[in-house]
Structures are given as structure tokens and as C-alpha cells.
């Protein structure tokens, strides 16, 4: 089972708890690295991706608070790049330390990743992804008039700016990532879904790419043996939270598509993970995708655990 090429997509809980300080996030990633190092110790080759939703939201708040003529706020694509750097730095150091403890000598590299999207993607006409601070209706109206941004009421907590969430169609650095992984270097890439870019000139755009879809696209491009999407539960469930709740262990693409039609998975949480896992197996029918928790990852060392999706 060893020497598998695995794309591991970390959920937000692997990085951020209630404390948004650098120290707290570094501590969370140190715990995450201990789990990931179990796979490396057994000989698996890892490509690690991660979310950045809370971090980029907090960074946008800081940018907005300090915005001035002399020190203008950075645009969203640049903020995504900044969080790729900070989270990548913390995770790289945590992995190096966790592997030293296990006496495993491996190089780790963070790859700043540009993810190509179609400038004609329908998402650009219908922004849906809330980012940044909660505003009052008056503040949102003023900001909309000033910048042309769109705002929606979000979860009863106020009004938030919404940006497009286009689907990834390519990853500029995928060959570099693949070369490194084939040289047995652990890579951390497509952080936060990647920096969204369009066209031959790779122009940055104001958008947020779903990190599960970006991870799936990367898994295709590097011909990964396995796509592992980590979340807060060991298994995907149908009838979740009800008396007839049932965990899914081994399921086919057709079964998952049937459950999606039945709206078994919550749109903002489990659905994109299921959609990404299904897309990978449909593109690579000989391969598998797994949705499970970080805590359950040790059980992947000697085999398969969690919700396993196959053709």
C-alpha cells in the first residue's frame, strides 16, 4: 500500500480554532502534521492542500482597517497569495518537526499556486461566496456605491460582500508540483483553492475557488492514486442528524449521485466535498477518493477507512 501519490485536502478545523492568533494556528497545524506524518512514515508521497476562508477574511479586515492613500488595501487575489504563504510556512515547519520526531528525512516545499478559471464562468455573473467583515445595511449600501461590490445578508449577522466562486480548469504549477512529488518532496500547494487567474497572461481576479474542487483538479493533473478530503467527521452520512442516520463506507459514484439528487448533503459543507470526490473518480475510474476526518487518517496507513468512493 505504500508509495501512493496522495492529494490530501485539509479542512479548516485542521488550521484554525476559535483563536485566530498566529500562535494558535501554528499549534493546530503541529497537531495536524503529526497525523499527516504517519502516512509519510509508511512511504506515501503527499501533496497537501488547505483552506484559508477564515484567514483571508481576517486579512481583508486588517487591510480594510489600514486602507489609506499611502498604504492602499491589497486586492483579494493578493490576499489569497499572502495566506498561502503564511499557512504554508506554518505547515512546512510543523511537518519538518513531526517528521524529525519520527526520524524521517524528507524535504517539504510550499508552492505558490495560480489556479486558472474561465473568465466566462457563470459564477462571475452570480457572486455567491461571502467574504470579509459583517456590515450594517447602511455600510453595505455605501460600500456598494463606492466600489460596485455586491453584498448579501448572511446568517442573520449582517451584510457581507460576495465574490464569484468559479470552477478551476487548470493549475499553472501542476508540472512543478508533480516533478517535486516524483522526487519524493512533500508539497503544500493550491492553498485556499489557489490564486484565481484568467487568460494567457494569468491576470488575477477577485474570486475565491473552492479548495476541494481545486484539490480534485490537482489530483487529476498529477495522476494521484488517491484523493483524500478531510472534514470534521469520520464518515459521510445520509439522513444526517435523524434517527435513521446511516454512515457510508464503500459507495459507488452512481450511489453518490443518487444521494446528491435527493439533497442528502448540505450545500455549504459536505456537498462540495462529495462533488469533488465524485468528479475525481469519474475522471480517473481506476482510482478512489476518500472523505474522512483528520483523526481517522492513521487508519489509512494500512489500508482504507472513511467513506470510500469508487467507480
C-alpha positions in Angstrom: 0.0 0.0 0.0 3.0 2.3 0.4 4.4 4.7 -2.1 0.9 6.0 -3.1 0.7 9.5 -4.5 -2.0 11.1 -2.3 -3.6 14.5 -2.6 -4.8 15.4 1.0 -7.2 18.4 1.2 -7.2 19.7 4.8 -10.4 21.1 6.3 -10.5 24.4 8.1 -10.6 22.7 11.5 -7.0 21.4 10.8 -5.7 25.0 11.0 -8.0 27.4 12.9 -9.9 27.0 16.2 -11.6 29.9 17.9 -8.3 31.7 18.4 -7.1 33.5 15.2 -3.6 34.3 16.5 -0.6 33.0 14.7 0.5 31.0 17.7 -2.9 29.2 18.0 -2.9 28.4 14.3 0.7 27.1 14.5 -0.3 24.8 17.4 -3.3 23.5 15.4 -1.0 22.7 12.4 1.5 21.0 14.7 -1.2 18.5 15.7 -2.3 18.2 12.0 1.3 17.4 11.0 1.5 14.6 13.5 -1.4 12.8 11.7 0.0 13.5 8.2 3.5 12.3 9.2 2.0 8.8 9.8 1.3 8.5 6.0 4.8 9.8 5.1 6.5 7.4 7.5 4.8 4.5 5.7 6.2 5.7 2.3 3.2 7.6 0.9 4.0 10.7 -1.2 1.9 13.6 -0.1 0.6 16.7 -1.9 -1.2 18.8 0.8 -3.8 21.4 0.1 -5.7 23.6 2.6 -8.4 26.1 3.0 -8.0 29.7 4.0 -11.5 31.0 4.5 -11.2 32.5 8.0 -7.6 33.6 7.4 -8.3 35.5 4.2 -11.4 37.0 5.8 -9.3 38.3 8.8 -6.7 39.6 6.4 -9.3 41.5 4.4 -10.4 43.1 7.7 -6.9 44.2 8.5 -6.4 45.5 5.0 -9.6 47.5 5.2 -8.8 48.9 8.6 -5.4 50.2 7.4 -6.5 51.3 4.0 -5.2 54.8 3.0 -3.9 56.6 0.0 -0.3 55.9 1.1 -1.0 52.3 2.2 -3.8 51.0 0.0 -5.5 47.7 0.8 -4.4 44.8 -1.2 -6.9 43.1 -3.7 -8.4 39.7 -2.9 -6.2 37.6 -5.2 -3.1 39.1 -3.5 -4.6 38.3 0.0 -5.1 34.7 -1.1 -1.4 34.6 -2.1 -0.5 36.1 1.3 -2.4 33.5 3.2 -0.9 30.7 1.0 2.4 32.0 2.2 1.6 32.2 5.9 -0.3 29.0 6.3 2.3 27.2 4.0 5.1 28.5 6.2 3.5 27.2 9.4 2.6 23.8 7.9 6.0 23.3 6.4 7.7 23.9 9.7 5.2 21.7 11.6 5.8 18.8 9.1 9.6 19.1 9.3 9.4 18.9 13.1 6.8 16.0 13.1 9.0 14.0 10.6 12.2 14.6 12.7 10.4 13.1 15.7 9.7 10.0 13.6 13.3 10.1 12.2 12.0 10.5 8.7 14.2 12.7 6.4 12.0 14.4 3.8 12.1 17.7 2.1 9.0 19.9 2.2 8.2 22.7 -0.3 5.4 25.3 -0.4 4.3 26.1 -4.0 2.5 29.4 -4.5 -0.2 28.2 -6.8 -2.2 30.0 -9.5 -5.4 28.3 -10.4 -6.8 29.0 -13.9 -10.5 29.8 -14.2 -12.7 30.6 -17.2 -13.4 34.4 -17.3 -16.7 33.4 -18.9 -17.7 31.1 -16.0 -21.3 31.8 -15.0 -20.1 32.3 -11.4 -18.8 35.8 -12.4 -22.4 36.9 -13.1 -23.7 35.4 -9.9 -21.3 36.0 -7.0 -22.2 33.7 -4.1 -19.2 33.4 -1.8 -19.4 35.6 1.3 -16.0 37.1 2.4 -14.7 39.7 4.8 -16.5 41.6 7.6 -20.2 41.8 8.6 -21.6 45.2 7.8 -24.8 47.1 8.6 -27.2 47.6 5.7 -26.1 51.3 5.6 -22.4 50.4 5.5 -23.0 47.8 2.8 -25.0 50.2 0.7 -22.3 52.9 1.0 -19.6 50.4 0.1 -21.6 49.0 -2.9 -22.0 52.5 -4.3 -18.3 53.3 -3.7 -16.8 50.1 -5.2 -19.6 48.4 -7.2 -19.3 45.3 -5.0 -22.3 43.1 -4.2 -23.5 42.4 -0.7 -25.9 39.8 0.8 -27.4 39.3 4.2 -25.6 36.4 5.8 -26.8 34.2 8.6 -28.7 37.0 10.4 -25.4 38.5 11.4 -25.2 41.4 8.9 -24.3 42.1 5.3 -21.2 40.6 3.7 -19.5 41.2 0.4 -20.0 38.3 -2.1 -17.5 37.3 -4.7 -17.6 34.7 -7.5 -16.6 31.1 -6.9 -15.6 29.8 -10.4 -14.6 26.2 -11.1 -10.9 25.5 -11.6 -10.0 24.4 -15.2 -6.2 24.2 -14.7 -3.3 24.8 -12.3 -0.3 26.7 -13.7 2.2 25.0 -11.4 1.0 21.4 -11.7 4.0 20.1 -13.6 6.4 21.7 -11.0 4.3 20.1 -8.2 4.4 16.7 -10.0 8.2 16.9 -10.5 8.8 17.6 -6.9 6.5 14.8 -5.7 8.1 12.3 -8.1 11.4 13.4 -6.4 9.9 12.4 -3.0 9.4 16.1 -1.9 6.2 16.7 0.1 4.5 19.7 -1.5 2.0 22.1 0.0 0.0 23.7 -2.8 -3.3 25.2 -4.1 -3.7 26.7 -0.6 -7.1 28.4 -0.2 -8.2 26.9 -3.5 -5.3 28.7 -5.3 -4.9 32.3 -6.6 -7.6 32.7 -9.2 -6.2 33.8 -12.6 -7.7 34.1 -16.1 -6.3 34.2 -19.6 -2.9 33.6 -21.1 -1.4 36.5 -19.1 -2.7 34.8 -15.8 -4.4 38.0 -14.7 -5.6 37.8 -11.0 -9.3 38.2 -10.5 -11.5 38.9 -7.4 -12.8 35.4 -6.7 -12.5 32.5 -4.3 -12.1 29.0 -5.6 -13.4 26.1 -3.6 -10.4 24.3 -2.2 -12.0 20.8 -2.6 -12.5 21.4 -6.3 -9.0 22.8 -6.7 -7.6 19.8 -4.9 -9.6 17.5 -7.2 -8.3 19.2 -10.3 -4.7 18.9 -9.0 -5.2 15.2 -8.2 -6.2 14.7 -11.8 -3.3 16.7 -13.2 -0.7 14.9 -11.2 -2.3 11.4 -11.7 -2.7 10.9 -8.0 -3.5 7.4 -6.7 -5.9 8.7 -4.1 -7.7 11.9 -3.2 -8.3 12.3 0.5 -10.7 15.1 1.5 -10.6 15.7 5.3 -13.6 17.1 7.2 -14.9 17.1 10.8 -16.4 13.6 10.7 -15.0 10.1 10.1 -17.7 9.2 7.5 -20.2 10.9 5.2 -23.8 10.1 6.3 -27.2 10.0 4.7 -30.2 11.2 6.7 -27.6 13.1 8.9 -28.9 14.0 12.3 -32.0 11.9 12.0 -33.0 8.6 13.7 -32.3 6.7 10.5 -28.8 8.3 10.0 -26.6 5.9 8.1 -22.8 6.1 7.6 -21.5 5.5 4.1 -18.4 3.2 3.9 -17.9 1.9 0.4 -20.0 3.6 -2.2 -20.1 4.0 -6.0 -20.2 7.2 -8.0 -23.8 6.2 -9.1 -24.9 5.8 -5.5 -23.4 9.2 -4.5 -25.0 10.9 -7.5 -28.4 9.5 -6.4 -27.9 10.8 -2.9 -27.0 14.2 -4.3 -30.2 14.3 -6.3 -32.0 13.5 -3.0 -30.2 16.5 -1.5 -28.7 14.4 1.3 -25.7 16.7 1.7 -25.6 20.3 3.0 -24.7 22.8 0.3 -22.3 24.8 2.3 -20.4 21.9 4.0 -20.5 18.3 2.8 -21.8 18.8 -0.8 -18.7 20.3 -2.4 -16.6 17.6 -0.8 -18.8 14.9 -2.3 -19.0 16.7 -5.6 -15.2 16.9 -5.7 -14.7 13.2 -4.7 -17.2 12.1 -7.4 -15.5 14.3 -10.1 -12.1 12.7 -9.4 -13.4 9.1 -9.6 -15.3 9.9 -12.8 -12.2 11.4 -14.4 -9.9 8.6 -13.1 -12.2 5.5 -12.9 -9.3 3.2 -11.7 -8.7 5.5 -8.6 -10.5 6.1 -5.4 -11.5 9.1 -3.3 -11.9 9.1 0.5 -13.8 11.6 2.7 -12.9 11.2 6.4 -11.6 13.1 9.4 -8.0 14.1 10.2 -8.2 12.0 13.3 -9.1 8.9 11.2 -6.1 9.4 8.8 -4.0 6.9 10.8 -6.3 4.2 9.6 -5.4 4.9 6.0 -1.8 3.8 6.7 -2.5 0.1 6.5 -5.5 0.3 4.1 -8.7 2.2 3.6 -11.0 3.9 6.1 -13.7 6.5 6.0 -16.2 6.9 3.1 -14.5 5.4 0.1 -15.9 6.4 -3.3 -15.1 4.2 -6.3 -16.3 3.8 -9.9 
